Amino acid sequence: MTRILTVLAALFASTLLFGAAAGHAQAPSGYYVATPAAQPTKTSLMTHETVWRLSDTAYVADKAPEREAILCQLVARDAGKLSGFSAGGQAFDADALAKCNAHAK
């Protein structure tokens, strides 16, 4: 009986440790995710009424009233060229990202 409890305790502890490590490996979450091509230098940005906060190596923001393409252009203007941008889990394709990056500083 003691052996079974020891095995179950070890299994439970490893599950907790694995869950914590997996949580750190997840991508940044937010309705909008803007990944700068260069290392970000600011911890937050403000575009019109949208607050962007740095999460790992990407800026994230909650849903905003502006169109997605406009938000991408605004954050690229402040953060520089973007290597990726997504809205609601949908990544911009290469053409949309190129149009966005045309506004980068």
N, C-alpha and C positions, 0 to 999 in steps of 0.2 A: 504494500500500500504506500509506504514512504517513497519507494522508487517511482511509482506512478505520479505522485504529487510533485516530486522533484522534476520529472520530465515535463509535466504540465506547466510548472512554474518557469522552466527554461524556455519552453515553447511560447508562453505568454510574453515573457521578457523580450525574446527575439522578435516577436510580432510588433511590440511597441517600438523597439529600436528601428526596425525596418520601416514602419509607418512614419516615424519622424524623419528618417533619411529620405524617404520618397517625397515627403512634403517639401523638402528643400530643392528637389530636382524639378519641380513643376515649373512650367512657364509662367511669366507674370500674368496676373489676371486683372481684367478690367474690361469694360465694353469696348474701349479703344486701346490698342497697343501700338506704340510707335517705337521702333528700334533704330536708334541712330547708327550710322555707319562707323562713326568714331566714338571713342569712349566719352560718355556724357560728363559734362563738367558742372552741371547744375543739379540740385536735388529736386527741384520743382520748376514748372513753367506755368504761365497764365496766358491763355489765348482767348481773347474776348471774355466770355463768361465761363470758360472751361479751365479747371485746375488739373494739371498733369503732375503726377508724382513719380519719382524714379523708383522702380521696382527691379532690382538686380541690374540689368543693363538696358532696360526699356522704360519708356514713359507710359504710364497707364492713366486712363481717365474714365469717369462714368459717362453714361449716355448724355449727349448734349443736343440742343435744338438746331445747331448748324448742320449743314450737309457734310457727309463723311469726307468728300473730296476737299472741301474748304478747310475742315479741321486738319486734314493731312498737310495741306499747304501751310497753314498757320504754324503747326508744330515744326515743320521742316524749316520754316523761316527762322524760328527761334533756336532749334536744336541742331540745325545743319542737315546735310544729306541723310536720308533714311535708307536703311537696308531692308526694312519691312514695315508695313502698316496694315492693321486689321481692324475691322469694325464688326462687332457682334460675332466674332469668331470667323469671319470671312476675310481672308487675306486679299489685299489688292494685287491684281496681276501686274506684270512688268510694265505695261503701257500706262496704267493708272499711277503706278509708283513713279514712273519717269515724269509724268505731268506734275505730280506732287513735288518731286525733287527739283523741278525747274524753278521753284520758289525758295529753295534752300539758300541760306546765307553764304 
